[in-house]
Amino acid sequence: MNIQKIMIITMLLIIVVLIIISKIKSRKKINLGEEKVNNILSKLSGYKLLSDIMIKRDIGTSQIDHILIGKKGIFVIETKDYSGLIYGEEYSKYWTQIINRNKNQFYNPIRQNYGHVKALEEYLHKKDIFISIIVFTDKSKLKKVKAETPVIQLKKLKKFIKRYSSDIKISKEEIEEIYNLVKRANINSTRERKKHVKRIRKTY
């Protein structure tokens, strides 16, 4: 093999490595908030954690950031890694993010997570055991958020879960069963996940 061929192969290998590194960095950047939430939830004892779960529904698919299963119930958690001031109400369709003087609207995360809860209810054929939580990372400030559904910042998440009072009682066997059922239902297909993202963008 001559020097020219070796140089071409070397360049191609370098390009492939750079592409892989770029994709890994991009993924880490996109999911940074979810990773922070995952780090906190994974350290809680007595719970089974599932993250980035996509399950099929009659009306499409639902992609759920975190599902924390324990004796108090099933915490269904939607994570928002936003900066700026956050304004919103329980039943409004959109919430507002303000950075300096710029206003941006985004779909109400309570509504979004309600869809996730309904997806789990349909799949597991269970009701009244789900607790919806919206978590914003500490880059943002919850300025005026009026909601019955818990909307908290990341720094309060661990304490919130530990202090949460619940009449729900799930046995260790049920926790394990639910965990395995949801894990089996998870869709890992890259194609299906891309289709899900396209559908969500069109809807919202």
Backbone as CSV, one residue per row, in Angstrom:
resi,resn,N_x,N_y,N_z,CA_x,CA_y,CA_z,C_x,C_y,C_z
1,MET,0.848,-1.195,0.000,0.000,0.000,0.000,0.886,1.250,0.000
2,ASN,0.638,2.127,-0.963,1.488,3.314,-1.045,1.063,4.376,-0.033
3,ILE,1.919,5.395,0.068,1.709,6.451,1.069,0.414,7.211,0.821
4,GLN,0.080,7.441,-0.461,-1.131,8.187,-0.799,-2.393,7.469,-0.285
5,LYS,-2.436,6.141,-0.476,-3.580,5.370,-0.004,-3.686,5.388,1.523
6,ILE,-2.525,5.286,2.167,-2.511,5.336,3.644,-3.042,6.674,4.148
7,MET,-2.650,7.752,3.479,-3.110,9.093,3.870,-4.618,9.243,3.679
8,ILE,-5.144,8.694,2.582,-6.581,8.768,2.306,-7.371,8.009,3.372
9,ILE,-6.896,6.791,3.690,-7.562,5.975,4.713,-7.516,6.663,6.078
10,THR,-6.355,7.244,6.386,-6.197,7.956,7.658,-7.166,9.131,7.755
11,MET,-7.276,9.896,6.652,-8.186,11.053,6.625,-9.636,10.618,6.800
12,LEU,-9.988,9.520,6.137,-11.359,9.006,6.247,-11.669,8.577,7.684
13,LEU,-10.707,7.922,8.313,-10.878,7.496,9.700,-11.044,8.690,10.636
14,ILE,-10.240,9.720,10.396,-10.318,10.948,11.209,-11.702,11.587,11.059
15,ILE,-12.196,11.638,9.812,-13.514,12.228,9.547,-14.611,11.449,10.265
16,VAL,-14.544,10.120,10.193,-15.537,9.265,10.863,-15.523,9.496,12.376
17,VAL,-14.322,9.550,12.964,-14.180,9.776,14.406,-14.755,11.133,14.803
18,LEU,-14.465,12.169,13.989,-14.982,13.515,14.267,-16.500,13.563,14.206
19,ILE,-17.087,12.845,13.258,-18.548,12.791,13.132,-19.158,12.132,14.368
20,ILE,-18.559,11.028,14.804,-19.050,10.316,15.991,-18.967,11.200,17.232
21,ILE,-17.826,11.880,17.402,-17.637,12.781,18.547,-18.662,13.905,18.522
22,SER,-18.887,14.456,17.326,-19.857,15.543,17.159,-21.253,15.108,17.568
23,LYS,-21.639,13.886,17.162,-22.967,13.372,17.491,-23.111,13.135,18.987
24,ILE,-22.056,12.612,19.607,-22.083,12.369,21.053,-22.219,13.684,21.810
25,LYS,-21.442,14.689,21.399,-21.510,16.007,22.056,-22.885,16.624,21.885
26,SER,-23.432,16.507,20.682,-24.748,17.065,20.391,-25.806,16.410,21.263
27,ARG,-25.736,15.093,21.387,-26.699,14.354,22.215,-26.599,14.758,23.673
28,LYS,-25.365,14.908,24.157,-25.159,15.300,25.551,-25.728,16.688,25.806
29,LYS,-25.549,17.577,24.858,-26.039,18.934,24.998,-27.561,18.956,25.049
30,ILE,-28.183,18.202,24.163,-29.637,18.167,24.082,-30.242,17.583,25.360
31,ASN,-29.626,16.533,25.914,-30.201,15.812,27.038,-29.568,16.167,28.383
32,LEU,-28.875,17.278,28.449,-28.164,17.638,29.674,-29.099,17.758,30.869
33,GLY,-30.237,18.425,30.678,-31.201,18.579,31.766,-31.732,17.250,32.237
34,GLU,-32.057,16.377,31.287,-32.562,15.050,31.624,-31.507,14.226,32.358
35,GLU,-30.249,14.404,31.976,-29.164,13.684,32.650,-29.034,14.127,34.105
36,LYS,-29.216,15.425,34.341,-29.133,15.948,35.710,-30.254,15.375,36.571
37,VAL,-31.459,15.339,36.004,-32.602,14.758,36.720,-32.359,13.278,36.969
38,ASN,-31.859,12.597,35.954,-31.582,11.166,36.062,-30.580,10.875,37.176
39,ASN,-29.556,11.709,37.301,-28.537,11.531,38.338,-29.135,11.614,39.742
40,ILE,-30.089,12.530,39.925,-30.740,12.687,41.228,-31.659,11.501,41.519
41,LEU,-32.494,11.151,40.539,-33.474,10.085,40.739,-32.826,8.723,40.942
42,SER,-31.718,8.496,40.261,-31.044,7.183,40.342,-30.442,6.909,41.720
43,LYS,-30.276,7.963,42.514,-29.685,7.803,43.843,-30.728,7.616,44.949
44,LEU,-32.006,7.683,44.583,-33.065,7.506,45.567,-33.282,6.020,45.829
45,SER,-33.205,5.606,47.074,-33.368,4.184,47.398,-34.848,3.811,47.466
46,GLY,-35.138,2.568,47.115,-36.512,2.069,47.187,-37.326,2.312,45.934
47,TYR,-36.670,2.837,44.897,-37.371,3.144,43.648,-36.719,2.432,42.466
48,LYS,-37.523,2.205,41.435,-37.017,1.702,40.152,-37.199,2.826,39.143
49,LEU,-36.127,3.134,38.418,-36.139,4.276,37.503,-36.030,3.838,36.042
50,LEU,-36.879,4.448,35.208,-36.794,4.288,33.759,-36.705,5.679,33.149
51,SER,-35.792,5.868,32.207,-35.614,7.185,31.582,-35.676,7.081,30.065
52,ASP,-36.173,8.155,29.449,-36.285,8.248,27.988,-37.044,7.036,27.428
53,ILE,-38.271,6.894,27.884,-39.115,5.770,27.483,-40.139,6.227,26.449
54,MET,-40.246,5.486,25.356,-41.263,5.779,24.349,-42.175,4.572,24.210
55,ILE,-43.473,4.809,24.420,-44.421,3.712,24.313,-45.510,4.037,23.290
56,LYS,-46.055,2.990,22.717,-47.064,3.132,21.668,-48.423,3.426,22.284
57,ARG,-49.197,4.265,21.588,-50.561,4.580,21.995,-51.502,4.370,20.810
58,ASP,-52.800,4.397,21.102,-53.786,4.293,20.022,-53.679,5.489,19.073
59,ILE,-53.250,6.626,19.624,-53.174,7.854,18.819,-51.735,8.217,18.439
60,GLY,-50.822,7.276,18.548,-49.423,7.552,18.185,-48.456,6.990,19.203
61,THR,-47.561,7.850,19.680,-46.569,7.435,20.676,-46.391,8.528,21.725
62,SER,-45.884,8.137,22.882,-45.544,9.090,23.945,-44.113,8.845,24.372
63,GLN,-43.339,9.923,24.451,-41.956,9.816,24.904,-41.852,10.472,26.277
64,ILE,-41.500,9.667,27.264,-41.531,10.104,28.661,-40.104,10.252,29.186
65,ASP,-39.805,11.398,29.767,-38.441,11.660,30.250,-38.039,10.694,31.364
66,HIS,-38.878,10.620,32.414,-38.527,9.768,33.557,-39.781,9.151,34.176
67,ILE,-39.658,7.892,34.546,-40.714,7.183,35.273,-40.065,6.596,36.524
68,LEU,-40.476,7.097,37.683,-39.908,6.646,38.961,-40.978,5.842,39.697
69,ILE,-40.727,4.555,39.885,-41.734,3.647,40.441,-41.359,3.271,41.868
70,GLY,-42.274,3.552,42.802,-42.013,3.228,44.203,-43.299,2.954,44.949
71,LYS,-43.192,2.711,46.233,-44.372,2.360,47.029,-45.372,3.516,47.130
72,LYS,-44.892,4.758,46.963,-45.787,5.921,47.023,-46.591,6.119,45.746
73,GLY,-46.187,5.438,44.663,-46.842,5.609,43.379,-45.833,5.693,42.253
74,ILE,-46.316,6.087,41.096,-45.452,6.213,39.918,-45.316,7.693,39.577
75,PHE,-44.122,8.232,39.747,-43.848,9.628,39.418,-43.510,9.706,37.919
76,VAL,-44.295,10.486,37.209,-44.076,10.682,35.767,-43.524,12.095,35.614
77,ILE,-42.275,12.189,35.177,-41.551,13.463,35.246,-41.182,13.993,33.865
78,GLU,-41.574,15.233,33.626,-41.210,15.943,32.394,-40.155,16.986,32.752
79,THR,-39.025,16.964,32.054,-37.910,17.871,32.340,-37.811,18.970,31.296
80,LYS,-37.615,20.196,31.765,-37.417,21.334,30.864,-36.096,22.023,31.206
81,ASP,-35.183,22.008,30.269,-33.863,22.620,30.477,-33.861,24.008,29.838
82,TYR,-34.599,24.928,30.451,-34.775,26.270,29.905,-34.043,27.309,30.754
83,SER,-33.703,28.426,30.112,-33.153,29.585,30.824,-34.250,30.641,30.948
84,GLY,-33.957,31.688,31.699,-34.866,32.828,31.760,-35.987,32.674,32.771
85,LEU,-36.962,33.578,32.654,-38.125,33.583,33.544,-39.252,32.774,32.912
86,ILE,-39.942,31.993,33.744,-41.004,31.128,33.245,-42.351,31.571,33.830
87,TYR,-43.331,31.755,32.929,-44.690,32.119,33.312,-45.657,31.077,32.748
88,GLY,-46.647,30.696,33.551,-47.613,29.742,33.017,-48.705,29.399,34.008
89,GLU,-49.791,28.834,33.493,-50.915,28.400,34.315,-51.295,26.972,33.964
90,GLU,-51.957,26.311,34.894,-52.318,24.895,34.761,-52.993,24.565,33.430
91,TYR,-53.997,25.370,33.046,-54.835,24.994,31.911,-54.584,25.799,30.634
92,SER,-53.633,26.717,30.664,-53.338,27.465,29.436,-52.617,26.562,28.440
93,LYS,-52.817,26.813,27.156,-52.211,25.942,26.144,-50.702,26.150,26.060
94,TYR,-50.274,27.400,26.206,-48.845,27.704,26.093,-48.346,28.452,27.321
95,TRP,-47.087,28.259,27.617,-46.408,29.007,28.658,-45.419,29.966,27.997
96,THR,-44.866,30.879,28.812,-43.973,31.912,28.280,-42.601,31.861,28.951
97,GLN,-41.585,31.973,28.122,-40.200,32.072,28.588,-39.699,33.466,28.219
98,ILE,-39.155,34.189,29.187,-38.614,35.528,28.918,-37.123,35.540,29.217
99,ILE,-36.336,35.867,28.186,-34.887,36.023,28.339,-34.561,37.447,27.921
100,ASN,-34.086,38.241,28.884,-33.927,39.680,28.679,-35.296,40.249,28.310
101,ARG,-35.477,40.752,27.103,-36.791,41.276,26.706,-37.457,40.408,25.641
102,ASN,-36.845,39.300,25.375,-37.390,38.397,24.348,-38.352,37.387,24.969
103,LYS,-39.537,37.268,24.353,-40.555,36.337,24.823,-40.675,35.170,23.856
104,ASN,-40.668,33.972,24.413,-40.876,32.763,23.612,-41.980,31.941,24.240
105,GLN,-42.825,31.371,23.406,-43.885,30.510,23.913,-43.528,29.047,23.704
106,PHE,-43.938,28.205,24.630,-43.742,26.766,24.479,-44.966,26.040,25.028
107,TYR,-45.204,24.847,24.513,-46.397,24.093,24.884,-46.404,23.795,26.379
108,ASN,-47.545,23.974,26.991,-47.712,23.760,28.428,-47.199,22.366,28.832
109,PRO,-46.145,22.291,29.630,-45.570,20.986,29.997,-46.502,20.126,30.853
110,ILE,-47.460,20.776,31.536,-48.444,20.009,32.315,-49.348,19.226,31.370
111,ARG,-49.785,19.890,30.297,-50.583,19.215,29.271,-49.777,18.094,28.614
112,GLN,-48.542,18.409,28.327,-47.648,17.440,27.692,-47.517,16.186,28.560
113,ASN,-47.286,16.399,29.852,-47.090,15.274,30.756,-48.405,14.535,31.046
114,TYR,-49.520,15.242,30.938,-50.830,14.603,31.088,-50.980,13.509,30.023
115,GLY,-50.520,13.813,28.812,-50.536,12.822,27.733,-49.678,11.611,28.070
116,HIS,-48.563,11.851,28.730,-47.681,10.756,29.129,-48.346,9.863,30.183
117,VAL,-49.014,10.505,31.132,-49.726,9.760,32.171,-50.832,8.910,31.546
118,LYS,-51.599,9.506,30.610,-52.679,8.767,29.947,-52.130,7.567,29.182
119,ALA,-50.966,7.733,28.570,-50.337,6.631,27.828,-50.019,5.467,28.764
120,LEU,-49.505,5.789,29.952,-49.172,4.746,30.931,-50.433,4.100,31.505
121,GLU,-51.463,4.904,31.710,-52.744,4.363,32.187,-53.304,3.351,31.190
122,GLU,-53.256,3.727,29.911,-53.766,2.846,28.857,-52.976,1.543,28.798
123,TYR,-51.665,1.667,28.879,-50.813,0.489,28.720,-50.881,-0.442,29.936
124,LEU,-50.820,0.149,31.130,-50.783,-0.662,32.355,-52.179,-1.028,32.874
125,HIS,-53.215,-0.371,32.304,-54.603,-0.578,32.757,-54.726,-0.277,34.251
126,LYS,-54.095,0.820,34.648,-54.142,1.257,36.038,-54.425,2.751,36.091
127,LYS,-55.090,3.178,37.150,-55.373,4.600,37.355,-55.092,4.975,38.806
128,ASP,-55.017,6.276,39.025,-54.882,6.824,40.383,-53.611,6.384,41.114
129,ILE,-52.586,6.016,40.351,-51.301,5.694,40.993,-50.170,6.556,40.415
130,PHE,-50.553,7.520,39.572,-49.557,8.331,38.877,-49.483,9.733,39.470
131,ILE,-48.268,10.239,39.618,-48.038,11.603,40.104,-47.246,12.348,39.034
132,SER,-47.877,13.347,38.440,-47.215,14.137,37.399,-46.367,15.235,38.041
133,ILE,-45.120,15.348,37.597,-44.220,16.400,38.084,-43.518,17.056,36.895
134,ILE,-43.449,18.374,36.928,-42.694,19.127,35.921,-41.456,19.692,36.602
135,VAL,-40.292,19.394,36.033,-39.033,19.859,36.629,-38.299,20.780,35.663
136,PHE,-38.011,21.990,36.124,-37.187,22.930,35.364,-35.788,22.946,35.961
137,THR,-34.775,22.951,35.113,-33.405,23.022,35.621,-33.168,24.398,36.235
138,ASP,-32.098,24.505,37.003,-31.867,25.707,37.807,-31.395,26.920,37.003
139,LYS,-31.283,26.753,35.680,-30.946,27.905,34.834,-32.118,28.874,34.740
140,SER,-33.324,28.358,34.992,-34.531,29.172,34.859,-35.029,29.624,36.229
141,LYS,-36.010,30.522,36.211,-36.652,30.975,37.439,-38.158,30.919,37.217
142,LEU,-38.852,30.194,38.098,-40.305,30.079,37.977,-40.926,31.338,38.571
143,LYS,-41.177,32.297,37.689,-41.605,33.622,38.117,-43.074,33.638,38.544
144,LYS,-43.966,33.291,37.617,-45.401,33.237,37.919,-45.977,31.972,37.297
145,VAL,-45.934,30.915,38.058,-46.488,29.637,37.610,-47.614,29.258,38.567
146,LYS,-48.837,29.272,38.047,-50.015,28.941,38.856,-50.522,27.570,38.440
147,ALA,-50.286,26.584,39.300,-50.660,25.225,38.931,-50.842,24.346,40.156
148,GLU,-51.796,23.419,40.066,-51.986,22.414,41.107,-50.973,21.283,40.919
149,THR,-50.682,20.979,39.673,-49.658,19.975,39.372,-48.308,20.497,39.860
150,PRO,-47.530,19.692,40.557,-46.222,20.169,41.038,-45.306,20.622,39.894
151,VAL,-44.868,21.857,39.968,-43.893,22.421,39.022,-42.749,22.939,39.881
152,ILE,-41.610,22.265,39.818,-40.518,22.581,40.728,-39.198,22.719,39.965
153,GLN,-38.219,23.257,40.677,-36.889,23.347,40.083,-36.031,22.170,40.544
154,LEU,-35.023,21.898,39.761,-34.185,20.713,39.951,-33.644,20.593,41.375
155,LYS,-33.237,21.701,41.960,-32.627,21.672,43.291,-33.590,21.195,44.384
156,LYS,-34.902,21.236,44.085,-35.904,20.817,45.069,-36.449,19.407,44.806
157,LEU,-36.007,18.782,43.740,-36.577,17.509,43.312,-36.403,16.390,44.351
158,LYS,-35.188,16.205,44.827,-34.899,15.115,45.774,-35.747,15.250,47.041
159,LYS,-35.792,16.452,47.590,-36.563,16.698,48.805,-38.053,16.484,48.550
160,PHE,-38.518,16.926,47.367,-39.938,16.778,47.023,-40.341,15.300,47.024
161,ILE,-39.550,14.461,46.373,-39.863,13.027,46.291,-39.846,12.405,47.687
162,LYS,-38.836,12.732,48.474,-38.699,12.138,49.808,-39.838,12.537,50.738
163,ARG,-40.294,13.782,50.617,-41.325,14.288,51.527,-42.745,14.093,50.987
164,TYR,-42.855,13.610,49.772,-44.182,13.474,49.164,-45.048,12.513,49.972
165,SER,-46.237,12.987,50.351,-47.165,12.177,51.126,-48.194,11.564,50.187
166,SER,-48.409,10.267,50.316,-49.291,9.574,49.382,-50.099,8.491,50.072
167,ASP,-51.356,8.342,49.624,-52.212,7.264,50.118,-52.041,6.000,49.276
168,ILE,-51.274,6.139,48.207,-51.038,5.015,47.292,-50.081,4.027,47.966
169,LYS,-50.354,2.755,47.790,-49.458,1.726,48.318,-49.192,0.689,47.232
170,ILE,-47.939,0.631,46.790,-47.550,-0.347,45.776,-46.524,-1.294,46.390
171,SER,-46.780,-2.566,46.274,-45.876,-3.560,46.876,-44.591,-3.689,46.067
172,LYS,-43.590,-4.324,46.663,-42.311,-4.548,45.967,-42.505,-5.388,44.709
173,GLU,-43.406,-6.373,44.804,-43.688,-7.234,43.652,-44.325,-6.442,42.516
174,GLU,-45.251,-5.541,42.871,-45.919,-4.709,41.858,-44.931,-3.729,41.223
175,ILE,-44.043,-3.177,42.052,-43.023,-2.257,41.538,-42.189,-2.953,40.474
176,GLU,-41.762,-4.157,40.782,-40.944,-4.942,39.852,-41.733,-5.282,38.585
177,GLU,-42.979,-5.644,38.759,-43.831,-6.016,37.617,-44.052,-4.824,36.680
178,ILE,-44.382,-3.676,37.264,-44.615,-2.465,36.468,-43.346,-2.061,35.739
179,TYR,-42.237,-2.104,36.458,-40.936,-1.764,35.865,-40.651,-2.625,34.637
180,ASN,-40.831,-3.926,34.770,-40.549,-4.844,33.659,-41.519,-4.661,32.497
181,LEU,-42.787,-4.404,32.792,-43.785,-4.189,31.743,-43.460,-2.954,30.901
182,VAL,-43.130,-1.851,31.588,-42.821,-0.602,30.869,-41.509,-0.732,30.107
183,LYS,-40.539,-1.387,30.723,-39.245,-1.584,30.065,-39.408,-2.376,28.770
184,ARG,-40.261,-3.400,28.802,-40.502,-4.214,27.604,-41.230,-3.429,26.520
185,ALA,-42.058,-2.486,26.943,-42.845,-1.707,25.977,-42.033,-0.608,25.300
186,ASN,-40.873,-0.289,25.848,-40.057,0.807,25.317,-39.657,0.568,23.859
187,ILE,-39.847,1.605,23.047,-39.487,1.536,21.628,-38.102,2.149,21.452
188,ASN,-37.141,1.330,21.024,-35.765,1.805,20.829,-35.454,2.161,19.382
189,SER,-36.361,1.837,18.482,-36.138,2.060,17.057,-35.846,3.532,16.751
190,THR,-34.700,3.797,16.135,-34.323,5.170,15.761,-35.342,5.760,14.790
191,ARG,-35.795,4.922,13.863,-36.786,5.372,12.878,-38.089,5.810,13.553
192,GLU,-38.574,5.000,14.489,-39.823,5.316,15.189,-39.674,6.570,16.043
193,ARG,-38.507,6.747,16.644,-38.278,7.923,17.478,-38.205,9.202,16.638
194,LYS,-37.634,9.093,15.445,-37.599,10.249,14.541,-39.010,10.619,14.077
195,LYS,-39.829,9.598,13.817,-41.221,9.818,13.424,-41.995,10.512,14.547
196,HIS,-41.703,10.109,15.777,-42.347,10.710,16.944,-42.008,12.203,17.038
197,VAL,-40.725,12.523,16.877,-40.277,13.927,16.955,-40.947,14.769,15.870
198,LYS,-41.041,14.242,14.657,-41.689,14.957,13.541,-43.156,15.223,13.852
199,ARG,-43.824,14.215,14.416,-45.245,14.362,14.733,-45.462,15.410,15.817
200,ILE,-44.596,15.402,16.819,-44.709,16.370,17.918,-44.497,17.785,17.403
201,ARG,-43.514,17.971,16.540,-43.233,19.303,15.986,-44.411,19.836,15.181
202,LYS,-45.078,18.959,14.443,-46.247,19.359,13.660,-47.420,19.716,14.569
203,THR,-47.552,18.959,15.663,-48.688,19.154,16.581,-48.559,20.444,17.379
204,TYR,-47.318,20.714,17.885,-47.099,21.852,18.763,-46.467,23.036,18.062
